[in-house]
Amino acid sequence: MVYLRLLVLSFLVGAIPPATGIHSEFAPLPGLASELALYDGDLSIVIQKSRYVLTLYKGRRPVKSYRPVFGKGYADGDKMRMGDKRTPEGAFFICSMNHSKRFYKFMGLSYPGREHADRGLAQGLISRAEYESIVASLDGGRQPSWDTRLGGAVGIHGRMLGDAAPHRDTLRRNWTDGCIALTNADVDEIFSVVSIGTPVYIVP
């Protein structure tokens, strides 16, 4: 069911172009919250890995797009287990905000999702108890365990704290362990309008 929803979402997203122009910290566009307030519907985030685009949607309307980079295991597809450095694909929600000692403004995602838990249980990567704990957390809108063999602590964040490289270098390569990275300025904007529970859809 989740896979079917993602296929439908991927089709819809492919049919709707991202909002005009990808923002960067060198060309700030003010008033994002005011712009979002003009449109009906709920806020959501759609991340298209193959296009390197993260788009804020209000309802079905794309409002603003940004350029992200991903995990170093990008070419290997969906995240499967701890340490594979892949960025997961699926339907998630923001389950924590700013709980990181490594990165600027971390927005944690509800990975592992139900589909990852189903697969992990079938492959023997997690126990039945771990599976039931993950599912219960997801059903309750809470952060699932990030301490199983499926991995965790995947989120949207800015630069690594203490990194002295130019901001532009943040977007030149896939450098994370599976997270979605943006410039700090872009993270500031997104962080200012999302909340715990905001849906995040990651498609190939």
Secondary structure, DSSP 4 states (H G I P E B T S, - for coil): -HHHHHHHHHHHHHHSPPPSSEE-TTS----HHHHHTTS-S-EEEEEEGGGTEEEEEETTEEEEEE--B-BTTGGG-S--STTS-PPP-EEEEEEEES--SSBSS-EEE--S-HHHHHHHHHTTSS-HHHHHHHHHHHHTT-PPPSSSTT----EEE-SBTT--S-GGGGGSS--BSS-EE--HHHHHHHHHH--TT-EEEEE-
